[in-house]
Amino acid sequence: METAVINSGKSTGEFTFHYFSELFHRRLRTTDGRKIGRVDDIVFEMKQPYPVALGIVVEHGIGQDAELVPWSHVRTIGPKTVEVAPPESGDRFPPFVDQPGWVLIDKHLMGRTVLDLDGRRIEAVNDVHLLESHGRMVLAHVDTSFNGFLRKWHIGGGLLKERLISWKYVQPLSLEDAVATDSVSLSVEHEQLAELPAEDLADALEELSGDEQQALFSALDSEKAAETLIESEPRAQRQLIASLRKEEAGAILSELSVPQLAALFSVLPYDHRTELLQTLPPDEAARVEAILGEREVTAGALATSDFVRMGKDATVGEVLRELRASGRETHEISYIYIVAGDVLLGVVDLRELVLAPDEAILDDIMTAPVVSVEQDDVRDDLHRLFAKYHFRMLPVVDASDRILGVIRYQDIMKGLEGRVR
C-alpha cells in the first residue's frame, strides 16, 4: 500500500503533497489579482486507481450559487493563496452542480467513520492526503490520525504519527450513502482480494496497523490468507497470527506446506508456537518440530507428498483426463514424475504434456535422468540446485532412487531473485 509521511506543500521531485485541511478556506485569487473567495471544497471524479480533481468549489452565502473553478485553471498553490486563471468570459466561473460519480472531500469524506468489510467501526477520516503532479491533483490517502483534526483548526500537525490508508482500500459506499450513513468503507471486495497477488496484499497489510490490518486480512479466504502470510515480513506475520481465532488459524495453517509452517513458526513466540502446533495433525506437528529443532534440516524432512506420479506406459490423453478429474491443486501438477513402483525413471513438464499428442506414451516424451536431491541433503544443497536449475520443484530420492516426495522452489528460495521454468 502506498503511504507517505511528507510535509504538506513540500515538493518531492515532480510531486507535491498537500493535506486538504491546510487547503480548506485558503484564499482564491485570479492571476490578474481579483479576489474570488475561499476554498470551500474540492470535487474529484471517481476514477481508477485514484480520483482526479475536477475543480474547486467556492461558496458565496445564502441565495448565491456556488462557483466551480475548473482545476485546469489552477496555476499555483501558495502557502496562503491559490492562484487561478480568470474565467473565459465574464467575472464568474460556472455554477457548481453536483454530478453522479463526483466526490467532494469536505462534504463526503471529512469526519466520516471508516468501517471494515464486516461493518465494524475503525477510525474517523480526519484529513485527506492529496498528490499534485504535472498540473493534476489526485486523492491518494485518507488520514485517520488526530493530526488532521489539529491541522484543520490551525493548532498544528505532526504531533502524532500519520495513519494513511491508500484510497485503493477506501471508498464511499456511494455519494448518497456517505451522506445518509456518515461512513465510508474499506473498498476491497472478496472477489477483488482473490485477484490481487499475495505479494501486493502483504505489502498493503504491512503498511496498515491494528484494526485496519485485521479487517483486510479477515476478508481473505484461507488459501489467499496463507499465501499472503508467507509473503509478509516476520513482524507482520506475528501480528496477523496473533489476531486470529483458533479455528481461523487452523484453516489457514492447513494450506501451508511443512517447510512453510516451520519458517512461520520460527518467528513466533514460543508460547504461541506451542499453541498453534496443537492445531496441526500430529504427523505434521512432529515434522515441523523436527525441522525447528535441527540445525541442518534435511531434504527428507522438508519433502511433501503433494505431487503426481504415473507409470511409463500411460498415454498423454489418459494422464490429462485423470488430472482434470483429480481435483488436485495447481501447485501439485507442475511436473509428472514417471515411476516403476516407487523408483523414479523420468519427468514430464506439464507444459510439454499439453502440447504432446494424446496417443503419445510418457516413456517416449519423458526427460531422463531426473535432477533430484537425496534425502540427507541439507538446505545449502537445495539452494544450490534450485539456483542452478530453476525448476519449480525437485524430487527427493533415497539411495535406491525411490521417490520420497518433492520440495517446492517457493519453500526454499522465497525472497531470491530469478524466474522458474
C-alpha positions in Angstrom: 0.0 0.0 0.0 1.3 3.5 -0.8 1.9 5.6 2.2 3.9 8.7 3.0 4.7 10.9 5.8 5.6 14.1 4.0 5.2 17.7 5.0 2.2 19.3 3.3 3.1 21.6 0.4 6.6 20.3 0.1 7.8 19.1 -3.3 9.5 15.7 -3.8 10.9 15.7 -7.3 8.0 16.0 -9.7 5.4 15.5 -7.0 3.9 17.8 -4.3 1.8 16.6 -1.4 -1.0 18.5 0.2 -3.4 17.9 3.1 -7.0 19.1 2.4 -7.2 20.5 5.9 -4.5 23.0 5.0 -6.0 24.0 1.7 -9.5 24.4 3.3 -10.6 28.1 3.3 -7.3 29.1 1.6 -7.9 32.4 -0.4 -8.5 32.2 -4.1 -7.3 34.9 -6.5 -7.0 35.2 -10.2 -3.7 35.8 -11.9 -4.8 39.4 -12.5 -5.3 40.0 -8.8 -9.1 39.7 -8.4 -10.4 38.0 -5.2 -12.8 35.1 -5.8 -13.4 33.8 -2.3 -12.0 30.8 -0.4 -11.6 27.0 -1.0 -14.8 25.5 0.5 -14.3 22.1 -1.1 -12.5 20.2 -3.9 -14.5 18.0 -6.2 -13.0 14.8 -7.6 -14.1 12.5 -10.4 -14.2 8.8 -9.3 -11.5 7.2 -11.5 -9.2 4.2 -11.1 -6.8 3.9 -9.4 -7.2 7.3 -7.8 -9.9 10.0 -8.1 -8.8 13.1 -10.1 -9.5 16.7 -9.1 -12.1 18.4 -11.3 -12.2 21.8 -9.6 -12.5 23.9 -6.5 -15.9 24.8 -5.0 -16.4 28.4 -3.8 -19.4 29.2 -1.7 -20.9 32.7 -1.7 -23.5 32.5 1.0 -27.3 32.1 1.1 -29.1 32.9 -2.1 -26.0 32.8 -4.3 -24.8 30.0 -6.5 -21.5 28.3 -5.6 -18.9 28.6 -8.3 -16.8 25.7 -9.7 -13.3 26.8 -10.6 -12.0 24.1 -13.1 -8.8 22.5 -11.9 -7.3 23.3 -15.3 -7.4 27.0 -14.2 -5.2 26.4 -11.1 -1.8 27.9 -11.6 -0.1 27.9 -8.2 -0.9 26.7 -4.7 0.9 29.0 -2.4 1.1 28.9 1.4 -1.7 31.4 1.8 -3.3 31.8 -1.6 -4.4 29.6 -4.5 -3.9 31.5 -7.8 -6.1 30.6 -10.8 -6.5 31.8 -14.4 -9.6 34.1 -14.8 -12.9 32.8 -16.3 -13.0 32.5 -20.0 -15.9 35.0 -20.1 -17.4 37.4 -17.5 -16.3 37.7 -13.9 -17.7 34.4 -12.6 -16.9 30.8 -13.1 -19.8 28.4 -13.9 -22.1 27.5 -11.0 -21.4 24.2 -9.2 -23.9 21.5 -9.9 -23.2 18.1 -8.3 -22.9 15.2 -10.7 -23.0 11.4 -10.4 -19.5 10.0 -9.9 -18.2 13.0 -8.2 -16.9 13.1 -4.6 -16.4 16.2 -2.5 -13.7 16.0 0.2 -15.3 18.1 2.9 -18.9 17.0 2.2 -18.4 13.3 1.6 -15.2 12.3 3.4 -14.1 14.6 6.2 -15.3 13.3 9.6 -16.7 10.1 8.1 -16.3 6.8 10.0 -14.1 4.2 8.3 -15.8 0.7 8.5 -14.2 -2.6 7.7 -15.9 -5.2 5.4 -18.0 -6.5 8.3 -19.3 -3.1 9.2 -17.2 -2.7 12.3 -16.1 0.8 13.2 -12.3 1.5 12.8 -11.5 5.3 12.8 -12.7 8.6 11.6 -11.4 10.4 8.5 -9.7 13.4 9.9 -7.9 14.5 6.7 -7.3 13.7 3.1 -3.9 13.4 1.6 -3.5 14.8 -2.0 -0.8 14.4 -4.6 -0.2 17.1 -7.2 1.8 16.3 -10.3 2.1 17.9 -13.7 -1.0 20.0 -13.3 -3.2 17.2 -11.9 -4.3 16.5 -8.4 -5.3 13.0 -7.2 -6.8 11.8 -4.0 -4.1 9.4 -2.6 -4.9 8.6 1.0 -7.2 9.3 4.0 -5.6 10.1 7.3 -7.3 8.7 10.4 -4.8 10.1 12.8 -5.6 13.1 15.1 -3.2 15.3 13.2 -5.8 16.1 10.6 -8.2 17.5 13.2 -5.3 19.6 14.6 -4.4 20.9 11.2 -7.9 21.9 10.3 -8.2 24.1 13.3 -4.7 25.5 12.8 -3.4 24.0 16.0 -0.6 22.3 14.2 0.1 18.9 12.9 2.7 16.2 13.1 2.3 15.7 16.9 1.3 12.1 16.2 2.2 9.6 13.5 0.0 9.8 10.4 -2.2 6.9 9.7 -2.6 7.0 6.0 -4.8 4.4 4.3 -4.5 4.3 0.5 -7.6 5.3 -1.5 -7.3 1.9 -3.2 -8.7 0.5 0.0 -11.2 3.2 0.9 -14.3 4.4 -0.9 -17.6 6.0 -0.1 -20.4 3.4 -0.1 -21.9 5.8 -2.6 -22.3 9.6 -2.5 -25.9 9.2 -1.2 -24.9 6.6 1.4 -22.0 8.7 2.5 -24.4 11.5 3.4 -27.0 9.2 4.8 -24.8 6.8 6.8 -22.0 9.1 7.8 -19.5 6.4 6.9 -17.0 5.2 4.3 -15.8 1.6 3.9 -12.8 -0.5 3.1 -13.5 -1.0 -0.5 -11.7 -4.2 -1.5 -14.3 -6.9 -2.0 -13.7 -10.6 -1.6 -13.6 -11.1 -5.4 -11.0 -8.3 -5.8 -8.9 -9.7 -3.0 -8.7 -13.1 -4.7 -7.3 -11.4 -7.8 -4.6 -9.4 -6.1 -1.1 -11.0 -5.9 -0.2 -12.2 -2.5 2.9 -10.0 -2.6 0.8 -6.9 -3.1 -1.6 -7.9 -0.3 1.4 -8.5 2.0 2.8 -5.0 1.2 -0.6 -3.5 2.0 -1.0 -5.3 5.3 2.5 -4.3 6.4 1.5 -0.6 6.0 -1.7 -0.9 7.9 -1.9 -1.3 11.6 -4.3 -2.6 14.2 -7.9 -2.9 13.2 -7.4 -2.0 9.6 -4.8 -4.8 9.2 -7.1 -7.3 10.9 -10.1 -6.2 8.8 -8.3 -6.7 5.5 -6.7 -10.0 6.5 -10.0 -11.3 7.8 -11.6 -10.7 4.4 -9.3 -13.2 2.7 -10.2 -16.8 2.2 -7.9 -19.3 3.9 -5.9 -20.1 0.8 -5.2 -16.4 -0.1 -4.6 -15.7 3.6 -2.0 -18.4 3.7 -0.2 -17.1 0.6 -0.2 -13.6 1.9 1.0 -14.7 5.3 4.0 -16.4 3.8 4.9 -13.3 1.7 4.7 -10.9 4.8 7.6 -9.8 6.9 8.1 -11.5 10.3 6.7 -8.6 12.2 3.5 -8.6 10.2 3.3 -12.4 10.4 3.4 -12.2 14.2 0.7 -9.5 14.2 -1.6 -11.3 11.8 -1.3 -14.7 13.5 -1.9 -13.1 16.9 -5.2 -11.6 15.7 -6.7 -14.9 14.6 -9.2 -17.2 16.4 -8.0 -20.7 16.8 -10.4 -22.0 14.1 -9.2 -19.4 11.6 -5.6 -20.1 12.4 -6.2 -23.8 11.8 -7.8 -23.3 8.4 -5.0 -21.0 7.2 -2.2 -23.2 8.5 -3.7 -26.2 6.8 -3.0 -24.5 3.5 0.8 -24.4 4.2 3.4 -26.9 3.5 5.6 -28.3 6.3 8.6 -26.1 5.3 6.4 -23.0 5.2 4.9 -23.9 8.6 8.4 -24.3 10.0 9.5 -21.0 8.6 6.5 -19.2 10.0 6.7 -20.9 13.4 10.4 -19.9 13.7 9.4 -16.2 14.0 6.6 -16.7 16.6 7.0 -16.5 20.4 7.5 -19.9 22.0 4.1 -20.0 23.8 2.2 -19.0 20.6 4.1 -21.6 18.5 3.3 -24.3 21.0 -0.4 -23.4 20.9 -0.5 -23.4 17.1 1.3 -26.7 16.8 -1.7 -28.2 18.6 -4.0 -27.2 15.6 -1.9 -29.3 13.2 -2.3 -33.0 12.5 0.1 -34.9 14.8 2.4 -36.1 12.0 2.7 -32.6 10.6 3.3 -31.1 14.0 6.1 -33.7 14.6 7.8 -32.9 11.3 7.6 -29.1 12.0 9.1 -29.6 15.5 11.8 -31.8 14.0 12.7 -29.1 11.5 12.7 -26.4 14.1 15.0 -28.5 16.3 17.5 -29.3 13.7 20.5 -27.1 12.8 20.9 -28.9 9.5 17.4 -29.8 8.3 17.4 -32.5 5.6 15.6 -32.8 2.3 13.7 -35.8 3.7 12.2 -33.7 6.4 11.2 -30.9 4.0 9.6 -33.1 1.4 5.9 -33.2 0.7 3.8 -36.0 -0.9 1.8 -33.5 -2.9 3.0 -34.5 -6.4 1.8 -36.5 -9.4 3.3 -39.9 -10.3 2.4 -42.0 -13.3 3.6 -45.2 -15.0 5.8 -45.0 -18.1 3.2 -46.8 -20.4 0.4 -44.2 -19.7 -0.6 -42.1 -22.7 -0.8 -38.3 -22.7 -4.6 -38.4 -23.2 -5.1 -40.8 -20.2 -2.9 -38.6 -18.0 -4.7 -35.4 -18.9 -8.1 -36.9 -18.3 -7.0 -38.2 -14.9 -5.6 -34.8 -14.0 -8.7 -33.0 -14.9 -10.8 -35.4 -12.8 -8.5 -35.5 -9.8 -9.3 -32.1 -8.2 -5.7 -31.6 -7.4 -4.3 -28.2 -6.5 -2.4 -26.4 -9.4 0.9 -26.3 -7.5 0.9 -30.1 -7.3 1.0 -30.7 -11.1 3.9 -28.7 -12.4 5.6 -31.9 -13.3 4.5 -35.6 -13.9 7.0 -38.0 -12.3 7.4 -41.3 -14.1 7.9 -44.3 -11.8 8.2 -48.0 -11.9 6.9 -49.0 -8.4 8.5 -46.2 -6.4 11.7 -45.9 -8.5 12.0 -42.6 -10.3 12.5 -43.1 -14.0 11.9 -39.7 -15.6 9.8 -36.5 -15.6 7.5 -34.7 -17.9 6.8 -30.9 -17.6 3.1 -30.2 -17.7 3.6 -27.7 -20.5 5.2 -30.4 -22.7 2.4 -32.7 -21.7 -0.4 -30.5 -23.0 1.4 -29.9 -26.3 2.0 -33.6 -27.0 -0.5 -35.7 -29.0 -3.0 -37.7 -26.9 -1.7 -41.0 -28.2 2.0 -40.3 -27.2 3.4 -42.5 -24.4 5.1 -40.9 -21.3 8.1 -43.2 -21.8 8.7 -41.6 -25.2 8.4 -37.9 -24.1 9.9 -38.0 -20.5 13.2 -36.5 -19.6 15.8 -38.8 -18.0 17.8 -39.0 -15.9 16.0 -36.6 -13.5 17.7 -33.9 -11.5 16.9 -34.9 -7.9 18.1 -34.5 -4.3 19.0 -37.1 -1.8 17.0 -37.4 1.4 20.1 -36.5 3.5 20.9 -33.3 1.5 20.7 -30.1 3.6 19.3 -26.7 2.9 22.5 -25.4 1.3 22.5 -28.3 -1.2 18.9 -27.4 -2.1 19.7 -23.7 -2.5 22.5 -24.6 -4.9 20.4 -27.0 -7.0 17.4 -24.6 -7.2 19.7 -21.7 -8.1 21.3 -23.7 -10.8 18.3 -25.3 -12.5 15.3 -23.0 -11.5 12.9 -25.9 -11.5 9.5 -25.3 -9.8 10.1 -28.5 -7.7 12.7 -31.1 -7.2 12.1 -34.8 -6.3 13.7 -36.3 -3.2 15.0 -39.8 -3.6 16.7 -42.4 -1.4 19.9 -44.4 -2.2 17.8 -46.8 -4.4 16.3 -43.9 -6.4 12.9 -44.4 -4.8 10.9 -41.1 -4.8 10.1 -40.0 -1.3 8.4 -36.7 -2.1 9.1 -33.3 -3.6 10.4 -29.9 -2.5 8.9 -26.8 -4.0 11.0 -23.9 -5.1 9.0 -21.3 -3.1 9.6 -23.3 0.1 13.3 -23.0 -0.2 14.1 -19.9 -2.4 11.5 -17.4 -1.2 12.9 -13.9 -1.5 15.6 -14.8 -4.0 15.5 -13.4 -7.5 15.1 -15.4 -10.7 12.3 -16.9 -12.7 11.5 -20.6 -12.5 11.0 -22.6 -15.7 
